[in-house]
Amino acid sequence: MLPVTTSRPSLSVVIPVYNGAASLSALCERLLAVLRPIGAPFEVILVNDGSRDRSWRIIQDLAAGHPQIVGIDLMRNYGQHNALLCGIQAARHDVIVTMDDDLQQPPEEIPALLTKLDEGEGYDVVYGTPVRERHGFWRNAASRFTKATLLTILGAEVAPLVSAFRAFRVTVKPAFADYHSPLPNVDVLLTWATTRFAAVSVRRDPRVDGSSHYRLRSLVRHTLNMLTGFSIVPLQLATLTGFVFTLFGIGVFVYVVGRYLVTGVSVPGFPFLASIIAILSGAQLFALGIIGEYLGRMYLRAMARPAYLVRTTVDARSDR
């Protein structure tokens, strides 16, 4: 545990909540037990992301009983990163910590993140990387695929560290201030602000209740959003595909003409022609699909669709 001192930076803990009624009370109790001894001002921001259970009622009760807890109720379910963006933009303190609501990331590990944040010359972002992932085979495979995607966007140094358990300085918050796309990604936005990243190994506990809300389909969709929202790699892939098949077409043409000149016999017609058309049509549709994904995201931004809308806020802070 960190020693009690008034020189510690103030702290905002941002937690997106989705159907977390079973764990919220225990989570906040443990958080308060960890944060109070630090001896610096703090707040816990619980962002209800369209939960279908009693999460918002519990958040209201927690905020009423503890002035350090702030509740934000979103109009509907926007997604984890949208809820995080809302909480980060509402945070007031020097250091922002983000974590999940399922108690898999123990609040008792927060001091380790803060200590690393102040280590040496200091980092701007510290990830709490779990010692051991507790997911099924397909979820782990999808997570590895997502990190491989991040590798193409963020770079080799950052991608392996990425976790939902983060601590970062308020100095990187401007990267979030004017971001209004409906498809945000917190980790990519952090790389827009700084290159000073680090990680510490943390314990990962079993879920208190239920199963992860991130299904394979959700992770694939999230990965696609990252690729087409923050990277031009798919467009470069489409260009490369077009170039390769152009060379392929030239090769086929040379083969057909060469065979006729050498043997006097042309290549048999329909099967050969149908195969070539199918291959080239598939490549064209692939490239058009990638371009369509980019156009779709440009369309969403042109509509100025908000990343989130707030229904109501419960905030008992005296200095707000």
N, C-alpha and C positions, 0 to 999 in steps of 0.2 A: 504494500500500500504506500502511496506517496505521502511524505511527511506533511504535516499541517504547516502552511506558510501563506502569508498574504501576498507574496510576490508571484504566485502562480497566475497564469493567464486565465481569464474567465472562460467559461465553457458552455457551449450549446450542444445538446444531444438531440439529433433528429431521427425519428423512427417512423417509417411508413407503416400503417396498420391496415391489414386486410383480414377480416375474420379472426382477430387475435384475442377474442374475449377470454379464452382459457388461460392465457399467459400474461395479460396486461398488468394485473394487480401485482403478481409476483415480480415481474420485470421492473416495475416502477419502485417497488419496495427495495429490491436489490440495488437499483441505480442510485436511489437516495442514500443508501447505506455506503456506497462507494464514493459518491460525489461530495457529500457533506464534509468528511474529514479532509478533503483537499484544501479547504480553507479559502476558496475563491468563489466569486459569484457564478451561478450556473442556472441553466434552464433546461427543461426536457420538453421538446416539441413533438407531440403525437399527432400525426397527420392521418386522419381516417379516410382511406381510399375506397369509399363506396362499400364498406363492409355490410354483409347481409345478416350478421349476428348482432349481439348486444355491445359490440365494441364501442360505438359512440356513447352510449349511456355510461359505460364504465369510464371512458375518458372524461366525461363531464364530472362524474363523481370524484375521480382522481384530481382533476384540476380544481374542484371546489375545496378539496381537503389539503392541497399542497400548492402554495402560490408559485412555486418554481415550475409547475407543470402547465403547459399551454396545449390546448386542444384545437385542432383545425379540422373542420368537417368539409370534405370536398363534395361537389354536387353529384358525382358518380365515380365509378371506378375508371381511373385514367391510366394506371400502371405504376409500378414501383418507382421508376426513375422520375416520372412526373410528380409523384407525391414527394420524393426526395427534393426535387427542384423547388417545390412549394415551401418545404420546411427550411431549406438552405436560404432561400430568399427572405424568410421571416426571421432567421437567426440574428441575434444581436451581439454575440460575444466574440472573443479573440480566437478561440479554437472551436471548430465544428467537428463533432463525431457523428457518424451515421452507423446505424446497425438495424438488424431485423427485429421483428416483434415476437419471435418464436422461442427465445431463450437458447438458441443454439450457439449464439455468440455471447459468452458470459460477460455481464457488466464488470465483473472483477478483473477482466483483462484490459479495461480502459487505461488504468495507470501505465501499463506497459507501452501502449501506443503513445501516450503523452511523454513518457520518458525518452522514447526513441525520437520523437518530434524535436526535442531539445538537445539531442546528442550532437556533440562536436560543433560544427558551424551551424547546425540546424537544418532540418528538412522542411519542406512545405506540405508534403503529403506522406502519411504513413498508413500502410495497409496491415490489417491483422490477418495474416494468412493461416488458415487452419492446418494443424499438424496432420490431421487425417480427415478426409471428406467422408461424410456419412450419407451417401446417396446410393441409389441402385445403379445397375450397370448402364442403362440407357441415359439416365440423368448425368452420370459421370462422363459418359461419352459425349453428350451434348455440351457439357461444361467445357470439356477439352476443346471441342470444335469452336465454341464461342471464344475461348482464349486464343486459339489459333487465328481467328478472325481479328481479334484485338491486336495480335502480333503484327498484322499487315497495316493496322491503323496507328497504333500507339508506339510500336517499336519493341525490340527484343528485351530491353531493360525493364519496361513497365508491365507488359502483358502478363508474365508469369506471376506477378505480385497481386493482381487485381482481386479484390474481395469486397463484399458489401459492408464489411467492418472497416471503416476508414476514420482517420483523424487528419484534418488539414487546417491550415491557418486562414484567418479571415482575409488575408492579403490576396488570396486566389479567388475570393468571392466575386469580384467584378466579372469573371468569366461567365457567371451565371446571371448577372444582373439584367442584361438586355437580350437574353436568349428566349425566344418566343415560339420556337418550332414545337408542333405537337408530338414530336418523337425525340425527346432529349436522351442523352446518355451522360451520366455524371462523370464517368471515368475519362471519356473523350474530352469533355469540357475542362477537366482538371489538367489534361496535357496541353490545352491551349494556353494555360496560365503559367505553368512551371515545368521544369525538368528535374526538380529536386525531389525524387521519390525514394521511399525506403519501405521495408516491411519487417514485421516481427512475427514469430510463430506464436499462435494462440491456441487455446483449447477449443474444441468444438463439441458441444454437448448434444444429446438426442433431443428431438423436438418434444415439447411438452404435450402437444395434442395435434392430431391430424397428420397430414402429409404436406409436402411442399406445394405451393401454389404455382411454381414454375414447372410446367409439364414440358415434355419434349417439343411439342408444337410451339409453345410459348418461347422456348429458347431459340428455336429455329427462326421464328418471326423476329425475335429480338436481334439475332445475328444478322438477318437480312436488313433490318433497319439500320444497324450500325454500318454495314458495308455500303449501302446506297445513300445513307444520310451523312456520312462523315469521310468517305473515301471515294476516289475515282478508280480504284483497282478493278471493279467489274467492267467499267468502260474500257479500260486498258486490255482486259481479258477479251472483250468483244472485238476490239481492234486486232488483237493477236489472232483470234479465231478467224476473222475475215482474211487476214494475211496468209495464214496457213492454208485455208481452203482455196485461196487464189492460186497459191503455188500448186496445190493438189489438182486444180482444174487445168493449169498449164501442163502439168505432168501427164494428165489423162489425154489432153489434146495431142501432145507429142507422141504418146504411145499409140494412139489411134492412127495418126498420120504415118508414123514410122512403120507400123505393122502393115499398112496398106502398101507403102512404097517398097518394103522388103519382100513381102509374101504375095502381094496382090490381092489379099483377102481382108475385108473390113471386119471389125469387131462385131459379133452377133448383137442384134439390135435391142429389143425391148428389155430383157433382164438387165443388161449393162446400163442402158439409159435410165431405167427406173431406179436403179441403185444410186447412180450419180445424182439424180434429181432429189431423191430422198435425203441423201447426205447434205447436199447444198441447201435444201429447204430447211432442214433441221438447224444448220448453222445460222441461217438468216433469222429464223424464228427465235433462236437463243439470243442473238444480238438485239433483235427488236424487243424481246422481253426485258432485257437489261435496261435498254433506253426507256422503255415504258415505266420501269420502277423509278427511275430518276425523274421522269416527267410527273409521275404521281406525287412524289415528294415535293417537287416544285409547285404543283397544283395546291397541295395542302398548305404550303407556306404562303402562296399567293392569296388564299382565302383568309389568311390571318387567324386560323383556328387556334384557340388558346391551348397552352399546355395543360392547364387546369383552371377550374373555377371553384371558388370557396363559397360554401353555403353559409357557414357561421363559424365563429371563433370563440373559444372560451379562454379568457386571458385575465388572470387576477394580479398580474405584475403591477406593482405600485408605480413604477417609473416608465410605463409604456407610452 
